[in-house]
Amino acid sequence: MKASDLKAKPFFKALIYGESGAGKTCLAAQMPGPIEYWDFDHKISSAVYWLSQQGKNAQLDQIDVYQFGQLPLKERIPAWEARTRIIDDLIRKKQPFPFKTLVLDSITSLSHHLMEDYIFRSQTGLKRPLEGVNGLQDYSLYEKHMTRVLTGLLAQDVNIVVLGHVDIDKDETTGQITKKPLCAGQQLAKKLPIWFEEVYVATAKPDGSRVLLTQAVNNYIARCQRGLAKEVPMTIEALKL
């Protein structure tokens, strides 16, 4: 196949990470609907309040929320896996999705809950060096699990928005500091930004305004293929969706 035969697809595949309170959830809740919203952070209520205050009730009607994070520890991941199996079935049968945008809020909390699930439910029979602490086999399983789910979703013709918190990593040899999305497992954390076409940093400026950094700056990992400025307002309009 020639590169000229490939057609650019209009779908938005973005990893957006930043400190709590930067406005990630409110931004994600404004993506094109219908939206399927996987809430592991217990933060969708903040977006509901903000959208209501802005008079955007029609947007709220476009959002189907799955509050996995509010379920008891041993029920969170089974409920999420049941939902991913439904989506896998739609993919296998080549049937349309009931949404235009899928939001995962956040990869940070999902990864934490997955690792908990391995210890307390799905992988209780495994021997670990320390009781109640994840072992190497957990991290190996986790990386395979998350790779399958995320790369599978990113291959679909829908918008995919994954939110995350910030991890600050310092190389002990060089002293170099890197700010990147926070999730369990060093190997997955390295791969995560590679899978997404867009990697933005959500941040609040000293004057209170909220912006997205679309290019690497101040030790942050970021990338943009949509031709956006290095810094844009944290609005749907600025993203040119």
Secondary structure, DSSP 8 states (H G I E B T S, - for coil): --GGG-------EEEEEE-TTSSHHHHHTTSSSSEEEEESSS-HHHHHHHHHHTT-HHHHTTEEEE-GGGS-HHHHHHHHHHHHHHHHHHHHTT---S-SEEEEE-HHHHHHHHHHHIIIIITTTS--SSTTS--HHHHHHHHHHHHHHHHHHHTSSSEEEEEEEEEEEE-TTT--EEEEEE-S-HHHHHHHHHH-SEEEEEEE-TTS-EEEE-S--TTB--B-SS---SEEESSHHHHT-
